[in-house]
Amino acid sequence: RILITAGPTREPLDPVRFIANPSSGKMGFALARAAERRGADVLLITGPSTLKDPPGVKTLRIQTAREMAEAVLEVVRNYPIVIKTAAVSDYRPTKTAAQKIKKKNDRWILELEQTTDILKEIGKRKLTGQILVGFAAETEDLEVNAVKKLNEKNLDIIAANRIGEMGSGFESDTNRVTLFYKDGSREILPIMEKEAIAHLLLDRILSLKAA
């Protein structure tokens, strides 16, 4: 049984505007397809995405970071393997207007509050033998930031990539990632199709489970 999260979240400002990011969900959907083909019972919890539900995969679609947190934390203890690829908003507006906000002033000042750190919460609740995998998209200090996240959030593996590199990132069908492991080792991968990364990552996870 594998729980996978994917896509972005949207934090509404009013009925027609929201704060979001360019995550496409492609990596998470690729992992869900790969796991299902290997015979896994997969739950995919995804934010807004134009991708179709993977055949044979139970798919739950959400919108906001709060909805993602509620959905994940309700079921996470039931899954021996958890892979979080979702790019969840770190902040949301403190207030959401009930009606469309009209243009009145030269400036619009937003007040934001932190959302739940889902990966950190999962790490706190991690069960014995449960494998927890995260992703990190960074603009600088890739290794430093990835290893910090790995340790602070009690992960077994973190897959990190640098935003802005050719053939790497949210909308691309390929990615260039480095895998950092809990034991301090790392594995630098060449640019690969996200489908291939999905299968390689599942192989690494199964090796950890076997150990």
C-alpha positions in Angstrom: 0.0 0.0 0.0 1.4 3.3 -1.1 0.2 6.9 -0.4 1.3 9.5 -2.9 0.6 13.2 -2.9 0.9 15.3 -6.1 0.3 18.7 -7.7 0.0 22.2 -6.3 -2.5 23.7 -3.9 -4.6 26.8 -4.4 -5.2 29.3 -1.6 -8.1 31.6 -2.5 -8.0 35.3 -2.2 -11.5 35.7 -3.5 -13.8 33.6 -5.7 -11.7 34.2 -8.8 -8.1 34.6 -7.6 -5.7 32.4 -5.7 -2.1 31.9 -4.6 -0.5 28.8 -6.2 2.6 27.5 -7.9 3.4 25.9 -11.3 3.5 22.3 -10.1 1.9 20.0 -12.8 1.6 16.9 -10.7 3.6 14.9 -13.4 6.1 13.3 -10.9 3.4 12.2 -8.5 1.2 10.8 -11.2 4.1 8.9 -12.8 4.9 7.4 -9.4 1.2 6.4 -9.0 1.2 4.7 -12.4 4.5 2.9 -11.8 3.4 1.6 -8.4 0.0 0.4 -9.7 1.8 -1.5 -12.5 3.8 -3.3 -9.9 0.6 -4.4 -8.1 0.5 -1.9 -5.3 -2.7 -0.6 -3.7 -2.2 3.1 -4.4 -4.0 6.2 -3.0 -3.1 9.4 -4.9 -4.1 12.7 -3.2 -3.6 15.5 -5.7 -4.1 19.2 -5.9 -5.5 20.9 -9.1 -4.0 19.2 -12.2 -5.0 18.7 -15.8 -3.8 15.1 -15.7 -6.3 12.3 -15.9 -6.7 9.9 -12.9 -4.3 7.0 -13.4 -6.2 3.8 -14.2 -6.4 1.5 -11.2 -5.4 4.2 -8.8 -7.8 5.5 -6.2 -7.5 9.3 -6.7 -8.7 12.0 -4.4 -8.6 15.6 -5.7 -8.3 18.5 -3.3 -7.8 22.3 -3.7 -6.2 23.9 -0.6 -3.3 23.1 1.8 -5.8 22.6 4.6 -7.7 20.0 2.5 -4.5 18.2 1.6 -3.4 18.1 5.3 -6.8 16.8 6.5 -6.9 14.1 3.7 -3.3 12.9 4.3 -3.2 12.9 8.1 -6.5 11.0 8.3 -5.1 8.0 6.4 -1.3 8.1 6.6 -1.0 5.5 9.3 -2.6 3.0 7.0 0.2 3.2 4.4 3.6 1.5 4.9 5.1 3.7 2.1 4.4 7.5 1.8 5.7 9.6 -1.0 5.1 13.3 -0.9 5.7 15.0 -4.2 3.0 17.7 -3.8 4.1 21.3 -3.8 1.9 22.5 -1.0 1.5 26.3 -0.3 3.6 27.3 2.8 1.2 30.3 3.3 -2.4 31.2 2.8 -4.3 34.5 3.1 -5.7 35.1 6.6 -8.9 36.2 5.0 -10.7 35.2 1.8 -13.1 37.7 0.3 -16.7 36.4 -0.3 -17.0 38.5 -3.5 -14.5 39.4 -6.2 -12.2 42.1 -4.9 -12.5 45.2 -7.1 -9.6 47.4 -8.2 -9.7 50.4 -5.9 -6.2 51.4 -4.8 -2.6 51.4 -6.3 -1.6 48.8 -3.7 -3.1 45.7 -2.3 -1.5 44.5 0.9 -2.0 40.8 1.7 -1.7 39.3 5.2 -0.6 35.6 5.1 -0.4 32.9 7.7 1.5 29.6 7.7 -0.2 26.4 6.6 0.4 23.0 8.2 3.7 21.5 7.4 2.3 18.2 6.3 5.6 16.4 5.8 6.8 17.4 9.3 3.5 16.2 10.8 3.9 12.9 9.0 7.5 12.6 10.3 6.3 13.1 13.8 3.7 10.3 13.5 5.9 8.0 11.5 5.4 4.3 12.5 8.1 1.7 12.9 9.0 0.3 9.5 7.1 3.1 7.6 9.1 4.6 4.7 8.7 8.3 4.2 10.0 10.0 1.0 9.9 13.7 0.2 10.8 16.0 -2.7 12.6 19.3 -2.6 12.7 21.9 -5.4 15.5 24.4 -4.7 16.9 27.5 -6.3 20.2 27.5 -4.3 22.2 25.4 -1.8 20.6 22.2 -3.1 22.4 19.7 -0.9 22.3 21.9 2.3 18.6 22.5 2.0 17.7 19.0 1.0 19.7 17.3 3.8 18.2 19.8 6.3 14.7 18.9 5.2 15.6 15.2 5.3 16.7 15.3 8.9 14.2 17.8 10.2 11.2 15.9 8.8 12.4 12.4 9.6 12.5 11.2 6.0 14.2 8.1 4.7 14.9 9.6 1.2 14.6 13.0 -0.3 14.7 13.6 -4.1 16.0 17.1 -4.7 16.2 19.1 -8.0 17.3 22.6 -8.9 14.6 24.8 -10.3 15.4 26.5 -13.6 17.8 23.9 -15.1 17.2 22.8 -18.6 14.9 19.7 -18.7 14.2 19.9 -15.0 11.3 21.3 -13.1 7.6 21.4 -12.7 6.1 21.3 -16.2 8.8 19.2 -17.8 8.4 15.5 -18.6 12.0 15.0 -17.5 13.9 15.9 -14.4 17.4 15.8 -12.9 17.4 14.8 -9.3 19.7 13.8 -6.5 18.6 11.3 -4.0 19.7 11.9 -0.4 19.4 9.0 2.0 18.9 8.9 5.8 22.3 7.1 6.2 24.1 10.1 4.7 24.7 8.7 1.3 23.5 10.3 -1.9 22.9 9.3 -5.5 23.2 11.8 -8.4 21.0 10.8 -11.3 21.3 12.0 -14.9 18.5 13.8 -16.6 15.7 11.2 -16.9 12.1 10.8 -17.9 9.9 11.2 -14.8 8.4 7.8 -15.5 12.0 6.3 -15.3 12.7 8.3 -12.1 9.5 6.9 -10.7 10.5 3.2 -11.2 14.1 3.9 -10.0 12.7 5.5 -6.8 10.4 2.6 -6.2 13.3 0.2 -6.6 15.2 2.2 -3.9 12.3 2.2 -1.6 11.8 -1.5 -1.9 15.5 -2.0 -1.1 15.0 0.0 2.1 12.0 -2.1 3.0 13.9 -5.3 2.4 16.7 -4.2 4.6 
